[in-house]
Amino acid sequence: MSYFLKAKRIDEETGSIKVALLNELEAWHFGIHAGDNLKLTIDGKAIYVSANTSKHRVRPGQIGLYKDVWSKAKILNNSIVQVEFQENARSIQAIKKRLLGKRLNYEEIHSIMSDIVTDQLSKVQITYFVASGFMNEYTDEELYFLTKAMAETGDMMKFSGLVADKHSVGGLAGNRTTMIVVPILAALGVKIPKTSSRAITSPAGTADTMEVLAPVSFSVDQIRKIVNKTNGCLVWGGGLSLAPADDKILKVSYPLSLEPYSKMIVSIMAKKVATGVNHLIIDMPVGPTTKIPDMKTARMLEKKFTYVAHRFGIKIKVSMLKTSDPVGFGVGPALEARDVLRVLQQKKERPGDLSHKAVHLAGQLLELIGKCKPGHGSTLAWKVLDSGRAWKKMQQIIKAQGGNPNVDSEQIVLGAHKKYYNATKSGKIVYTDNKAINLVCRALGAPSVKLAGIYLNKEFGVRVKKGERLFTLYAESKERLHLAEIALEKLRIFKIE
């Protein structure tokens, strides 16, 4: 049954959950209680909200709409609002079923993705859905259903012909290889439309780092133009309607720095399906302080990635590398952008490990797409990098995305406040804690503060003398620097023996 009420604008915001306020007595007569789901229809547009009640803030015949509802929908005072009570949606029933350990079919999974996209599920309800992935592992078929539904509930940005991509599962400090792989492949005429997430568990994602050099938020049509002009792009996927449920799920995962393996697989593969990728390299760092702790877990994930990829006809290779150290010297958006530019511009100070890993991954991708014979991919990638062709291509991409193509690595601005940390004893660095690095960088303000981060003056395996500089902190304010100093009283980035 529908009810018709007049809108009353309330100049307050409710935050994460859209709420409508009804008169308490009138709501009781309607059979509506606080927390019930309501569908509001205004000028033919549907808005889904949670009900709340008040004795005095709204009169009978009115419905109070908070600013985050009326401003977005441009609702005027006294607009006529059609109010309908929503029974527990099919998606809610599906989430309950999943929490109880039961398997979901495609229609049930699609209902969850669809309701996330249309804001019919609150952050709390989405959190329960994410939690179900921890409590009960998804079957391979469910992972396929999740990927398909996440891709199909958004736009599909198809490119014709061979479309390549490289994606890291994350969790390793630095590791901005994507920003080197993309221009290498694009310089060789390979189409590589790279959409990336912002950081989830690390101090910077590829999108956060590229944003130091150029804008990363574009429409689907704008991305097509950039790719058609340069063969590649480095953009933020969350700014698009490509697999839009993914970014809303990320928002509930970020505060606890948690990402179930199932969520990681679906998030990555849905974006590839939505962008029409048909050749894919997955970079999977393996180590005790990364997302993937051991090779047993890595091989399990390799099988799941391969299963999902094959269901969509995507040719895939998972590169599993044991690691004990961050990749590059900088950790944090600006510092990582400087590392990338130093590699592309072939500066003397460039990090060798970042160069070698990027070339290795680019080589594997070149072999996967048949651009060269097996075993010759890295050689071809080195030629493109050493010749300056990769940097010229990156300049084209930066310019196409609205950045300064003539930026020099040493022009990158870092945090105004810094502090050096030196070795307290002589010895060899036998252990690097990626999780500690991530936590300290977050204390400094990364990734939201682009200039914040850590520069690692030393790396795993080298010998140091007492008093030698180990790392440098960069922050935008003294307060942030102090927070990192407090964190380092309890955390240890390097172990020296």
C-alpha positions in Angstrom: 0.0 0.0 0.0 1.2 3.5 -0.8 1.0 6.7 1.3 1.3 10.2 0.0 3.1 12.8 2.2 4.6 16.2 1.8 8.4 16.6 1.9 10.0 18.7 4.7 13.7 19.4 4.1 15.9 19.0 7.1 19.3 20.8 7.0 21.2 17.9 8.5 23.1 14.9 7.0 22.8 11.4 8.3 26.0 10.0 6.7 26.2 6.4 5.6 22.5 5.5 5.7 19.8 7.4 3.9 17.0 8.1 6.4 13.5 9.5 6.2 11.7 10.9 9.3 8.0 10.2 9.9 5.6 11.4 12.6 5.7 8.7 15.3 1.9 8.4 15.6 1.2 8.5 11.9 4.0 5.9 11.3 2.3 3.6 13.9 -1.0 3.9 12.0 0.8 3.1 8.7 2.4 0.1 10.4 5.9 1.5 9.9 8.6 1.2 12.5 12.1 2.7 12.9 14.5 0.8 10.8 12.0 -0.4 8.2 13.0 -0.1 4.6 10.9 2.4 2.5 10.7 3.2 -1.2 10.1 6.9 -1.9 8.9 8.0 -5.3 9.3 11.7 -6.2 8.6 12.9 -9.7 9.0 9.4 -11.0 12.4 8.8 -9.3 12.8 6.1 -6.7 14.9 6.6 -3.5 15.4 3.8 -1.0 15.7 4.9 2.7 15.5 3.6 6.2 12.6 4.9 8.4 13.0 6.8 11.6 10.2 8.5 13.7 9.8 11.6 15.8 7.0 13.0 17.9 7.6 16.7 17.1 10.1 17.2 14.2 7.6 16.4 11.6 3.8 16.8 11.6 1.3 14.2 10.4 1.2 14.5 6.6 4.9 15.3 6.4 8.0 13.2 5.7 11.3 14.7 6.8 14.1 14.3 4.3 17.7 14.9 5.4 20.1 17.0 3.3 22.0 14.1 1.8 18.7 12.9 0.4 17.0 16.1 -0.8 20.1 17.9 -2.1 21.1 15.0 -4.3 17.6 14.4 -5.7 16.8 18.2 -5.8 13.6 17.8 -3.8 11.7 21.0 -2.8 9.7 21.6 0.4 6.1 20.3 0.0 6.9 18.1 -2.9 4.6 15.1 -3.0 6.3 11.9 -1.9 4.8 8.4 -2.5 5.8 6.2 0.4 5.8 2.4 0.1 6.8 -0.1 2.8 9.5 -2.6 1.5 9.4 -6.1 2.6 12.8 -7.7 3.3 14.3 -7.7 -0.2 15.4 -10.9 -1.9 19.0 -9.7 -1.4 18.6 -9.6 2.4 17.3 -13.1 2.4 20.2 -14.1 0.2 22.7 -12.5 2.6 21.1 -14.3 5.6 21.3 -17.6 3.6 25.0 -17.0 3.0 25.7 -16.2 6.6 24.1 -19.6 7.5 26.6 -21.4 5.2 24.3 -22.1 2.3 25.2 -21.6 -1.3 23.7 -19.0 -3.6 22.5 -19.2 -7.2 23.1 -16.6 -9.8 19.7 -14.9 -9.3 20.3 -14.5 -5.6 23.8 -13.1 -6.1 22.6 -10.8 -8.8 19.9 -9.4 -6.4 22.6 -8.5 -3.9 24.8 -6.7 -6.5 21.8 -4.9 -8.0 20.6 -3.7 -4.6 24.1 -2.5 -3.7 24.3 -0.5 -6.9 20.9 1.1 -6.4 21.5 1.9 -2.7 18.8 -0.5 -1.5 21.3 -2.0 1.0 22.8 0.0 3.8 26.5 -0.1 4.7 25.6 -2.4 7.7 23.9 -4.8 5.3 26.8 -4.7 2.9 29.2 -5.3 5.8 27.3 -8.5 6.7 27.6 -9.6 3.0 31.4 -9.0 3.1 31.6 -10.9 6.4 29.9 -13.9 4.9 32.9 -14.3 2.6 35.1 -14.8 5.7 32.7 -17.1 7.5 32.0 -19.5 4.6 34.2 -19.8 1.5 32.6 -19.3 -1.8 32.6 -22.2 -4.3 34.3 -21.6 -7.6 30.9 -21.4 -9.3 29.8 -18.7 -6.8 32.9 -16.7 -7.6 32.0 -16.9 -11.2 28.4 -15.8 -10.4 29.7 -12.9 -8.2 32.0 -11.7 -11.0 29.4 -11.9 -13.7 26.8 -10.1 -11.6 29.2 -7.4 -10.5 30.2 -6.7 -14.1 26.7 -6.9 -15.5 25.2 -4.5 -12.9 27.4 -1.7 -14.3 28.6 -0.4 -17.7 30.5 -2.7 -20.0 33.4 -0.9 -21.8 34.3 -3.2 -24.6 37.4 -2.7 -26.8 37.8 -4.7 -30.0 40.6 -7.1 -30.6 43.4 -8.0 -28.3 43.1 -6.2 -24.9 45.8 -6.8 -22.3 46.1 -6.0 -18.6 48.3 -6.4 -15.6 47.0 -6.4 -12.0 48.6 -6.7 -8.6 46.7 -8.2 -5.7 48.4 -5.6 -3.5 49.6 -5.9 0.1 53.2 -5.1 -0.8 54.6 -1.6 0.0 55.7 0.3 -3.1 55.3 -2.1 -6.0 54.1 0.5 -8.6 55.0 -1.8 -11.5 51.7 -1.2 -13.3 52.7 2.4 -14.1 55.8 1.0 -15.9 54.2 -2.0 -17.5 51.3 0.0 -19.1 53.5 2.4 -21.1 55.9 -0.5 -22.2 52.9 -2.4 -23.6 51.2 0.7 -25.1 54.5 1.7 -26.8 54.5 -1.6 -28.6 51.0 -1.0 -29.9 49.2 -3.2 -27.4 45.8 -1.9 -26.1 46.0 -1.8 -22.3 43.1 0.2 -20.7 44.1 0.1 -17.0 41.5 0.8 -14.4 42.7 0.7 -10.8 41.3 0.9 -7.3 42.4 3.2 -4.6 44.3 1.8 -1.7 42.6 -0.7 0.5 45.2 -2.2 2.7 48.3 -0.2 1.5 49.4 3.4 1.8 48.8 3.9 -2.0 47.1 2.3 -4.9 47.9 2.8 -8.5 45.1 5.3 -8.9 46.3 7.3 -5.8 49.9 7.4 -7.3 48.9 8.3 -10.8 46.8 11.1 -9.4 50.0 12.8 -8.4 50.8 13.1 -12.1 47.4 13.5 -13.7 43.7 13.3 -13.1 42.3 9.7 -12.9 38.5 10.3 -12.9 36.9 10.0 -16.3 33.7 8.9 -18.0 33.6 5.7 -20.1 33.6 7.8 -23.3 36.6 9.8 -22.2 38.5 6.6 -21.4 37.7 5.3 -24.9 39.2 8.4 -26.4 42.3 8.3 -24.3 42.9 4.6 -25.1 42.2 5.1 -28.8 44.7 7.9 -28.9 47.5 6.4 -26.7 46.7 2.6 -26.5 46.7 2.9 -22.7 45.4 4.7 -19.7 45.8 4.7 -15.9 42.5 5.7 -14.4 40.4 5.1 -11.2 37.8 2.4 -11.7 35.7 3.7 -8.8 34.9 6.9 -10.6 33.1 4.9 -13.3 30.1 2.8 -13.4 32.2 -0.3 -14.2 31.4 -2.9 -11.6 30.0 -0.1 -9.4 29.1 -2.5 -6.6 32.8 -3.0 -6.0 33.6 0.5 -4.9 30.7 0.4 -2.4 32.0 -2.9 -1.0 35.5 -1.4 -0.8 34.2 1.4 1.4 33.0 -1.0 4.1 36.3 -3.1 3.8 38.7 -0.1 4.1 38.2 0.9 7.8 39.4 -2.5 9.1 42.0 -3.0 6.3 40.3 -6.4 5.6 39.7 -7.9 2.2 38.6 -11.5 1.9 40.3 -13.5 -0.8 37.0 -14.1 -2.5 36.3 -10.3 -2.6 39.8 -9.7 -4.0 39.2 -12.2 -6.9 35.8 -10.9 -7.8 36.8 -7.3 -7.6 39.8 -7.8 -9.9 38.0 -10.1 -12.4 34.8 -8.1 -12.6 36.7 -5.0 -13.7 38.5 -7.0 -16.4 35.3 -8.5 -17.7 33.7 -5.0 -17.8 36.7 -3.5 -19.7 36.8 -6.4 -22.2 40.3 -7.7 -21.2 41.2 -11.0 -22.8 44.9 -11.4 -21.8 45.8 -10.9 -18.1 48.9 -11.1 -15.8 48.2 -11.3 -12.1 51.1 -10.1 -9.9 50.8 -12.0 -6.6 53.5 -11.1 -4.0 53.9 -13.9 -1.5 55.4 -13.4 2.0 54.7 -13.5 5.7 53.7 -9.8 5.9 51.9 -9.5 2.5 48.3 -10.4 1.7 49.3 -13.8 0.6 51.4 -15.4 3.4 52.6 -18.6 1.7 52.8 -20.5 -1.5 50.1 -22.9 -0.5 47.6 -20.0 -0.4 49.0 -18.6 -3.6 48.5 -21.8 -5.5 44.9 -22.0 -4.2 44.2 -18.5 -5.4 45.9 -19.2 -8.7 43.4 -22.0 -9.4 40.5 -19.8 -8.5 41.7 -16.9 -10.7 42.3 -19.4 -13.5 38.8 -20.9 -13.2 37.0 -17.6 -13.2 39.2 -16.3 -16.1 38.5 -19.3 -18.2 34.7 -19.0 -17.7 35.0 -15.6 -19.4 37.5 -16.7 -22.1 40.3 -14.7 -20.6 43.9 -16.0 -21.1 45.6 -15.6 -17.7 49.0 -16.1 -16.0 49.5 -15.7 -12.3 53.0 -14.6 -11.3 53.7 -15.8 -7.8 56.9 -14.4 -6.4 58.2 -14.8 -2.9 59.2 -11.5 -1.4 60.8 -10.2 1.7 61.0 -6.5 0.9 59.0 -3.6 -0.5 59.5 -2.8 -4.2 61.1 0.6 -4.8 62.3 3.1 -2.2 59.2 5.2 -1.7 56.0 4.3 0.1 53.1 6.7 -0.3 51.6 8.3 -3.4 54.1 11.1 -4.1 57.2 9.0 -3.2 56.0 6.1 -5.3 55.2 8.5 -8.3 58.8 9.8 -8.0 60.1 6.2 -8.1 58.1 5.4 -11.2 59.3 8.6 -13.0 62.9 7.8 -12.0 62.6 4.4 -13.7 60.9 5.7 -16.8 63.3 8.6 -17.1 66.2 6.3 -16.4 67.6 8.5 -13.6 70.7 7.4 -11.7 68.6 7.2 -8.4 66.1 4.8 -9.9 65.2 1.7 -7.8 66.6 -1.4 -9.5 64.1 -3.8 -8.0 61.2 -1.8 -9.4 62.7 -1.7 -12.8 63.5 -5.5 -12.9 60.1 -6.5 -11.6 58.2 -4.3 -14.0 60.2 -5.6 -16.9 59.7 -9.2 -15.8 55.9 -8.7 -15.6 55.8 -6.8 -18.9 57.8 -9.6 -20.5 55.4 -12.3 -19.3 52.5 -10.3 -20.6 54.2 -9.9 -24.0 54.8 -13.6 -24.2 51.2 -14.4 -23.1 49.7 -12.3 -26.0 52.2 -13.7 -28.5 54.1 -10.5 -29.1 57.4 -12.4 -28.9 58.7 -15.9 -28.6 58.6 -17.6 -25.1 61.7 -16.5 -23.1 62.2 -13.3 -25.1 59.6 -11.0 -23.4 61.9 -9.4 -20.8 64.5 -8.6 -23.5 61.9 -6.8 -25.6 60.5 -4.9 -22.5 64.1 -3.8 -21.6 64.6 -2.4 -25.1 61.4 -0.3 -24.8 62.4 1.0 -21.4 66.1 1.7 -22.0 65.4 3.4 -25.3 63.0 5.9 -23.7 60.0 4.7 -25.7 58.2 3.8 -22.5 58.7 7.3 -21.1 57.5 9.0 -24.3 54.4 6.8 -24.2 53.8 7.7 -20.5 54.1 11.4 -21.5 51.4 10.9 -24.0 49.2 9.2 -21.4 49.8 11.9 -18.8 49.0 14.6 -21.4 45.8 12.8 -22.6 44.7 12.6 -18.9 45.2 16.3 -18.3 48.6 16.2 -16.5 51.9 17.8 -17.2 53.8 15.6 -19.7 57.1 17.3 -19.0 57.1 16.6 -15.3 60.5 15.5 -13.9 60.9 13.0 -11.1 62.8 15.5 -9.0 59.9 18.0 -9.2 57.6 15.8 -7.2 56.7 17.6 -4.0 57.0 15.7 -0.7 55.8 16.4 2.8 57.1 19.6 4.4 57.9 17.9 7.7 60.4 15.0 7.8 62.3 12.9 10.3 65.2 10.5 9.8 65.6 7.2 11.6 69.0 5.7 11.9 70.3 2.2 12.8 70.8 1.7 16.5 73.3 -1.1 15.9 75.5 -2.5 13.1 74.5 -5.7 11.3 72.5 -7.1 8.4 68.8 -6.3 7.7 67.3 -9.8 7.9 63.6 -8.8 7.9 61.3 -6.1 6.6 57.8 -5.8 8.0 55.4 -4.6 5.2 52.5 -4.4 7.6 54.5 -2.0 9.9 55.3 0.1 6.9 51.7 0.4 5.9 50.6 1.3 9.5 53.2 4.0 9.9 52.3 5.4 6.4 48.7 5.6 7.4 49.6 7.4 10.6 51.5 9.9 8.4 48.2 10.4 6.5 48.7 8.3 3.3 47.0 7.7 1.0 44.6 10.6 1.4 47.6 13.0 2.0 49.5 12.5 -1.2 52.8 14.0 0.1 53.0 11.7 3.1 55.0 8.4 3.3 58.3 6.7 4.0 61.4 6.7 2.0 63.4 3.5 2.6 67.1 4.5 2.6 68.1 0.8 3.1 66.6 -2.5 2.0 66.5 -6.2 2.9 69.7 -8.1 2.8 72.2 -5.2 3.1 74.6 -4.6 5.9 74.4 -1.3 7.9 76.5 0.5 10.4 75.3 2.0 13.6 74.1 5.5 12.9 73.4 5.0 9.2 70.1 6.2 7.9 67.5 3.5 7.6 64.4 5.4 6.5 62.9 8.9 6.3 59.3 9.9 7.3 57.5 12.6 5.4 54.3 14.3 6.7 52.2 17.3 5.9 52.0 18.4 9.5 53.9 18.1 12.8 50.9 16.4 14.3 50.9 13.6 11.7 54.7 13.2 12.1 54.2 12.8 15.9 51.5 10.1 15.3 54.0 8.1 13.2 56.7 8.6 15.9 54.3 7.1 18.5 53.5 4.2 16.1 57.2 3.5 15.7 57.6 3.1 19.4 55.6 -0.1 19.1 56.4 -1.2 15.5 59.7 -2.2 13.9 60.2 -1.8 10.2 63.6 -3.4 9.9 65.1 -6.2 12.0 68.9 -6.0 12.1 71.1 -8.9 13.3 
